[in-house]
């Protein structure tokens, strides 16, 4: 007899990313769904990893991460955001940004707590909240601009509200927070015990001369925040699954209590390599321009198709409306595009718990030009 358990996530199945990527493989389709580049990462960085392995850096590093790497990150933070953080007490290296988000929420949540989540939302947020026995209080971003309706947020705050999750640049929409948004957030949490989990994995993928409003710029907000990052998005190595979290000394001490009994320590050779590679500031400072060129090129190509752009200002992604030529449900159209035309996308309804369907698909433009061109050749046949 198979033992039975009570599922902590009874309504969760296989993620849409796995489903669409598998369908893309089955149909030999161009995968513009999942957010990963199809071009090689920098050879210097891979050589640094090889060197670290050959130099014998293959055993555990410190539980919070290689100190040299944390020191480099603290220097980067001070240079970019004019905020001095302590590498010993405020930074922890993690196996990816998603892990950092999960651990942040696990650190602070108790059964019955509530967390404000903005939809469309990266698909891990709500399960991360629910697996900890808390409740996700969903607030829909204003379509089609995907701005935060702050008045609605204020209405949903109560004595059970433990945290607010923000994400800028935003996945899946590419929207970015403004300084006015940060001021609204500051006014809401001021003189409360509400904490913030800030997903900033796309911090360097931001366009149109917009300044990234990292919470690391705001010491008063950092005191109550966990700010989560990903090396994978910055250095085109999503499969490495390595990131980091920055917080106040007190909150980080609690974060590390959870972290040490989960993964304990992350990939050592990669940390040695990243510590060295971070000296190359140009690698991340020029990333926004590179990716904006890809976004602009893809946008120009898409003008030839019946899809209508909903402008992105950050991330790997841009959303496109198809309401002018089809009433089909977005998940069905995504499947149809994959099977009939050989281009895989992600339906935006999958980022809403209730399946809100605004007739929008998400495309990843972080690909080689030839990949984007081949995809458009196929999408030109869509009517």
VEXDREN-2710 file (C-alpha; in Angstrom, 1 decimal):
% VEXDREN-2710
k/r/px/py/pz
1/UNK/0.0/0.0/0.0
2/UNK/1.3/3.4/-1.0
3/UNK/1.4/5.8/2.0
4/UNK/-0.8/8.8/1.6
5/UNK/0.1/12.4/2.4
6/UNK/-1.8/15.7/2.7
7/UNK/-0.3/17.8/-0.1
8/UNK/1.0/21.2/0.9
9/UNK/0.3/22.4/-2.7
10/UNK/-2.8/20.4/-3.7
11/UNK/-3.6/22.8/-6.6
12/UNK/-0.1/22.8/-8.2
13/UNK/0.8/20.8/-11.2
14/UNK/3.7/21.0/-13.7
15/UNK/4.7/24.5/-14.4
16/UNK/3.7/26.1/-17.8
17/UNK/7.4/26.6/-18.6
18/UNK/8.0/22.9/-18.4
19/UNK/4.9/22.1/-20.4
20/UNK/5.6/24.6/-23.2
21/UNK/9.3/23.8/-23.4
22/UNK/8.5/20.1/-23.7
23/UNK/5.9/20.9/-26.4
24/UNK/8.5/23.0/-28.2
25/UNK/10.9/20.1/-28.2
26/UNK/8.2/17.6/-29.4
27/UNK/7.2/20.0/-32.2
28/UNK/10.7/21.1/-33.1
29/UNK/9.5/24.6/-32.4
30/UNK/11.5/27.8/-31.7
31/UNK/11.3/28.3/-28.0
32/UNK/10.5/32.0/-27.3
33/UNK/8.7/30.9/-24.1
34/UNK/11.2/30.2/-21.4
35/UNK/13.7/32.9/-20.4
36/UNK/17.1/31.7/-21.3
37/UNK/19.6/32.8/-24.0
38/UNK/20.5/30.5/-26.9
39/UNK/23.9/32.1/-27.4
40/UNK/27.1/31.2/-25.5
41/UNK/28.1/32.9/-22.3
42/UNK/31.4/34.7/-21.9
43/UNK/34.4/32.3/-22.4
44/UNK/36.5/34.1/-19.8
45/UNK/34.0/33.2/-17.1
46/UNK/33.8/29.5/-18.0
47/UNK/37.6/29.5/-18.1
48/UNK/37.7/31.0/-14.6
49/UNK/35.5/28.1/-13.4
50/UNK/37.8/25.6/-15.0
51/UNK/40.8/27.2/-13.4
52/UNK/39.1/27.3/-10.0
53/UNK/38.4/23.5/-10.3
54/UNK/42.0/22.8/-11.4
55/UNK/43.3/25.0/-8.5
56/UNK/41.5/22.8/-6.1
57/UNK/38.6/25.0/-5.1
58/UNK/36.2/22.1/-5.0
59/UNK/35.3/21.8/-1.3
60/UNK/32.7/23.7/0.8
61/UNK/33.0/27.4/1.1
62/UNK/31.5/29.4/4.0
63/UNK/27.8/28.8/4.5
64/UNK/27.0/32.4/3.6
65/UNK/29.1/32.2/0.5
66/UNK/32.8/32.8/-0.4
67/UNK/33.8/35.9/1.5
68/UNK/35.8/37.3/-1.5
69/UNK/32.6/37.1/-3.6
70/UNK/30.5/38.8/-0.9
71/UNK/33.1/41.5/-0.7
72/UNK/33.0/42.1/-4.4
73/UNK/29.2/42.2/-4.3
74/UNK/29.4/44.8/-1.5
75/UNK/31.7/46.9/-3.6
76/UNK/29.3/46.6/-6.6
77/UNK/26.3/47.6/-4.4
78/UNK/28.1/50.7/-3.1
79/UNK/29.3/51.7/-6.6
80/UNK/25.8/51.3/-8.2
81/UNK/23.5/52.2/-5.3
82/UNK/25.6/54.4/-3.0
83/UNK/24.8/52.1/0.0
84/UNK/27.5/50.5/2.1
85/UNK/26.4/47.0/3.1
86/UNK/28.4/44.6/5.3
87/UNK/29.5/41.5/3.3
88/UNK/29.8/39.5/6.5
89/UNK/26.4/40.2/7.9
90/UNK/24.2/41.3/5.0
91/UNK/24.8/39.1/2.0
92/UNK/24.2/35.4/1.5
93/UNK/25.0/33.5/-1.7
94/UNK/22.2/31.2/-2.8
95/UNK/21.5/28.5/-5.4
96/UNK/19.6/30.9/-7.6
97/UNK/17.2/33.8/-7.2
98/UNK/14.1/31.7/-6.8
99/UNK/15.8/29.9/-3.8
100/UNK/16.5/33.3/-2.3
101/UNK/12.9/34.3/-2.6
102/UNK/11.7/31.0/-1.1
103/UNK/14.1/31.2/1.8
104/UNK/13.2/34.9/2.5
105/UNK/9.5/33.9/2.7
106/UNK/10.2/30.8/4.8
107/UNK/12.2/32.9/7.2
108/UNK/9.4/35.3/8.0
109/UNK/6.1/33.6/7.4
110/UNK/3.9/31.8/10.0
111/UNK/0.6/30.1/9.3
112/UNK/-2.2/32.6/8.9
113/UNK/0.0/35.4/7.7
114/UNK/-0.9/37.3/4.5
115/UNK/1.4/38.4/1.7
116/UNK/0.5/41.0/-1.0
117/UNK/1.3/39.5/-4.4
118/UNK/1.0/41.4/-7.7
119/UNK/-0.4/39.5/-10.7
120/UNK/0.6/38.6/-13.3
121/UNK/3.3/37.1/-11.1
122/UNK/6.4/34.9/-11.4
123/UNK/5.0/31.5/-10.8
124/UNK/6.9/30.6/-7.7
125/UNK/5.6/33.4/-5.5
126/UNK/2.2/32.1/-4.5
127/UNK/3.3/28.5/-4.0
128/UNK/6.2/29.8/-1.8
129/UNK/3.6/31.7/0.3
130/UNK/1.2/28.8/0.5
131/UNK/3.7/26.1/1.3
132/UNK/4.5/28.1/4.5
133/UNK/0.9/28.1/5.6
134/UNK/0.3/31.7/4.7
135/UNK/-2.2/33.3/2.3
136/UNK/-1.4/35.2/-0.9
137/UNK/-3.5/38.3/-1.2
138/UNK/-3.6/39.0/-4.9
139/UNK/-3.6/42.4/-6.5
140/UNK/-3.9/42.7/-10.3
141/UNK/-1.6/45.1/-12.0
142/UNK/-3.4/47.6/-14.2
143/UNK/-3.8/46.3/-17.7
144/UNK/-2.2/47.1/-20.2
145/UNK/0.4/49.3/-18.5
146/UNK/0.9/46.8/-15.7
147/UNK/1.2/49.6/-13.1
148/UNK/0.6/48.9/-9.4
149/UNK/-2.8/50.2/-8.1
150/UNK/-1.5/51.5/-4.8
151/UNK/-5.0/52.5/-3.5
152/UNK/-6.1/48.9/-3.8
153/UNK/-2.9/47.8/-2.0
154/UNK/-3.7/50.1/0.9
155/UNK/-7.2/48.7/1.1
156/UNK/-5.9/45.1/1.4
157/UNK/-3.4/45.8/4.2
158/UNK/-4.4/44.6/7.6
159/UNK/-2.9/43.3/10.9
160/UNK/-2.2/39.9/9.2
161/UNK/-0.1/41.4/6.4
162/UNK/3.4/40.2/6.9
163/UNK/5.0/41.1/3.6
164/UNK/4.7/42.6/0.1
165/UNK/6.5/41.0/-2.9
166/UNK/7.7/43.4/-5.5
167/UNK/9.5/42.6/-8.8
168/UNK/11.4/45.1/-10.9
169/UNK/12.1/44.8/-13.8
170/UNK/9.0/42.7/-13.8
171/UNK/8.6/39.1/-15.1
172/UNK/6.5/38.5/-17.1
173/UNK/5.6/42.0/-18.3
174/UNK/8.8/43.9/-18.5
175/UNK/7.3/46.8/-16.5
176/UNK/9.6/48.7/-14.1
177/UNK/8.9/50.5/-10.8
178/UNK/9.4/54.3/-10.7
179/UNK/10.6/56.5/-7.8
180/UNK/7.0/57.4/-7.2
181/UNK/6.2/53.7/-6.8
182/UNK/9.0/53.4/-4.2
183/UNK/7.6/56.4/-2.3
184/UNK/4.1/54.8/-2.3
185/UNK/5.7/51.6/-1.0
186/UNK/7.6/53.5/1.7
187/UNK/4.4/55.3/2.9
188/UNK/2.5/52.0/3.1
189/UNK/5.1/50.1/5.2
190/UNK/6.3/53.1/7.3
191/UNK/5.6/52.5/11.1
192/UNK/4.4/48.9/10.4
193/UNK/6.0/45.4/10.8
194/UNK/5.4/44.7/7.1
195/UNK/8.5/43.3/5.3
196/UNK/9.4/43.4/1.6
197/UNK/10.7/40.7/-0.6
198/UNK/12.2/42.4/-3.7
199/UNK/12.9/40.2/-6.7
200/UNK/15.5/42.1/-8.7
201/UNK/17.0/39.3/-10.8
202/UNK/16.7/41.5/-13.9
203/UNK/18.5/44.5/-12.4
204/UNK/20.8/45.0/-15.4
205/UNK/18.2/44.2/-18.0
206/UNK/16.6/47.6/-18.0
207/UNK/16.1/49.9/-21.0
208/UNK/15.2/53.3/-22.3
209/UNK/17.5/55.2/-19.9
210/UNK/15.3/54.2/-17.0
211/UNK/17.1/54.0/-13.6
212/UNK/16.6/50.7/-11.7
213/UNK/14.9/51.5/-8.5
214/UNK/16.6/48.9/-6.4
215/UNK/15.7/48.8/-2.7
216/UNK/19.4/48.8/-2.1
217/UNK/19.2/52.5/-2.9
218/UNK/17.0/53.1/0.1
219/UNK/18.5/52.2/3.5
220/UNK/15.2/52.7/5.3
221/UNK/13.5/50.1/3.1
222/UNK/16.5/47.7/3.1
223/UNK/16.1/47.5/6.9
224/UNK/12.8/45.6/6.3
225/UNK/13.6/43.9/3.0
226/UNK/15.1/40.8/1.4
227/UNK/16.5/41.8/-2.0
228/UNK/17.1/38.9/-4.3
229/UNK/19.4/38.6/-7.3
230/UNK/20.6/36.1/-9.9
231/UNK/24.0/35.7/-11.6
232/UNK/22.3/33.6/-14.2
233/UNK/20.3/36.5/-15.7
234/UNK/23.4/38.8/-15.7
235/UNK/25.9/36.4/-17.1
236/UNK/23.8/34.3/-19.4
237/UNK/24.3/31.2/-17.3
238/UNK/20.8/30.3/-16.0
239/UNK/21.7/26.7/-15.6
240/UNK/24.3/27.5/-13.0
241/UNK/21.5/28.3/-10.5
242/UNK/23.4/30.8/-8.4
243/UNK/22.3/34.1/-6.9
244/UNK/22.3/36.0/-3.7
245/UNK/20.2/37.8/-1.1
246/UNK/20.9/41.2/0.6
247/UNK/19.1/42.3/3.8
248/UNK/19.6/44.0/7.1
249/UNK/22.0/42.3/9.6
250/UNK/19.1/41.2/11.8
251/UNK/16.9/39.8/9.0
252/UNK/19.9/38.1/7.3
253/UNK/20.8/36.4/10.5
254/UNK/17.4/34.8/10.5
255/UNK/17.6/34.0/6.8
256/UNK/20.9/32.1/7.4
257/UNK/19.3/30.0/10.1
258/UNK/16.9/28.6/7.4
259/UNK/19.6/28.5/4.7
260/UNK/22.2/26.5/6.7
261/UNK/19.8/23.6/7.1
262/UNK/18.7/23.6/3.5
263/UNK/21.5/23.8/0.9
264/UNK/24.1/24.9/3.5
265/UNK/26.6/26.0/0.8
266/UNK/26.7/26.7/-2.9
267/UNK/28.8/25.6/-5.9
268/UNK/32.4/26.5/-4.8
269/UNK/34.3/26.8/-8.1
270/UNK/31.6/29.0/-9.6
271/UNK/31.9/31.4/-6.6
272/UNK/35.7/31.7/-7.0
273/UNK/35.1/32.4/-10.7
274/UNK/32.4/35.0/-10.1
275/UNK/34.5/36.8/-7.5
276/UNK/37.2/37.3/-10.1
277/UNK/34.9/38.1/-12.9
278/UNK/33.0/40.8/-11.0
279/UNK/36.1/42.9/-11.4
280/UNK/34.9/43.3/-15.0
281/UNK/32.3/46.0/-14.5
282/UNK/31.7/46.4/-18.2
283/UNK/30.2/43.0/-18.4
284/UNK/27.1/44.0/-16.4
285/UNK/27.1/47.8/-17.1
286/UNK/26.8/47.2/-20.9
287/UNK/24.2/44.4/-20.6
288/UNK/21.2/46.8/-20.7
289/UNK/22.3/48.3/-24.1
290/UNK/22.9/44.8/-25.5
291/UNK/19.5/43.5/-24.5
292/UNK/17.7/46.7/-25.6
293/UNK/19.1/46.2/-29.1
294/UNK/17.6/42.7/-29.1
295/UNK/14.3/44.0/-27.8
296/UNK/14.2/46.8/-30.4
297/UNK/15.1/44.4/-33.2
298/UNK/12.5/41.9/-32.1
299/UNK/9.9/44.7/-31.9
300/UNK/10.7/45.8/-35.4
301/UNK/10.3/42.3/-36.7
302/UNK/7.0/41.8/-34.8
303/UNK/5.6/44.9/-36.5
304/UNK/5.2/42.7/-39.6
305/UNK/2.9/40.3/-37.8
306/UNK/-0.7/40.8/-36.5
307/UNK/0.5/40.9/-32.9
308/UNK/0.4/44.3/-31.1
309/UNK/3.2/45.2/-28.7
310/UNK/2.7/46.0/-25.0
311/UNK/6.0/47.8/-24.4
312/UNK/8.6/46.3/-22.1
313/UNK/11.2/48.4/-20.3
314/UNK/13.1/45.5/-18.8
315/UNK/13.8/41.7/-18.5
316/UNK/14.1/39.2/-21.3
317/UNK/10.4/39.5/-22.2
318/UNK/7.9/41.5/-24.1
319/UNK/4.2/41.0/-24.2
320/UNK/2.0/41.1/-27.3
321/UNK/-1.8/41.3/-27.7
322/UNK/-3.6/39.2/-30.3
323/UNK/-7.2/40.4/-29.5
324/UNK/-7.4/42.1/-32.9
325/UNK/-7.3/38.9/-34.8
326/UNK/-8.4/36.1/-32.5
327/UNK/-10.8/35.4/-29.6
328/UNK/-9.1/32.1/-28.8
329/UNK/-8.0/31.5/-25.2
330/UNK/-4.4/32.4/-24.7
331/UNK/-3.3/28.9/-23.6
332/UNK/-5.0/27.4/-26.6
333/UNK/-3.4/29.9/-29.0
334/UNK/0.0/29.3/-27.4
335/UNK/-0.4/25.5/-28.1
336/UNK/-1.7/26.2/-31.6
337/UNK/1.3/28.5/-32.4
338/UNK/3.7/25.8/-31.2
339/UNK/2.0/22.9/-33.1
340/UNK/1.0/24.7/-36.3
341/UNK/3.6/27.4/-36.7
342/UNK/6.6/26.1/-34.7
343/UNK/6.9/29.0/-32.3
344/UNK/6.5/28.5/-28.5
345/UNK/5.4/31.3/-26.2
346/UNK/3.9/31.6/-22.7
347/UNK/0.2/32.5/-22.2
348/UNK/-0.1/35.3/-19.8
349/UNK/-3.1/33.7/-18.1
350/UNK/-0.7/31.3/-16.5
351/UNK/0.7/34.1/-14.4
352/UNK/-2.7/34.7/-12.7
353/UNK/-4.1/32.2/-10.2
354/UNK/-7.6/32.7/-11.6
355/UNK/-6.4/32.4/-15.2
356/UNK/-7.2/36.0/-16.2
357/UNK/-7.1/36.1/-20.0
358/UNK/-6.4/39.5/-21.6
359/UNK/-5.5/37.8/-25.0
360/UNK/-1.8/38.4/-24.4
361/UNK/1.3/36.1/-25.0
362/UNK/4.8/36.6/-23.6
363/UNK/7.8/36.3/-25.9
364/UNK/11.4/36.0/-24.9
365/UNK/13.6/38.1/-27.1
366/UNK/16.9/37.2/-25.4
367/UNK/18.0/35.0/-28.4
368/UNK/20.3/35.2/-31.3
369/UNK/19.1/37.4/-34.2
370/UNK/18.9/34.4/-36.5
371/UNK/16.6/32.7/-34.0
372/UNK/14.3/35.7/-33.8
373/UNK/14.3/36.0/-37.6
374/UNK/13.3/32.4/-38.0
375/UNK/10.5/32.8/-35.5
376/UNK/9.1/35.8/-37.3
377/UNK/9.2/34.0/-40.6
378/UNK/6.8/31.5/-39.0
379/UNK/4.7/34.0/-37.2
380/UNK/4.1/35.9/-40.5
381/UNK/1.9/33.0/-41.5
382/UNK/-0.5/33.6/-38.5
383/UNK/-3.8/35.1/-39.5
END
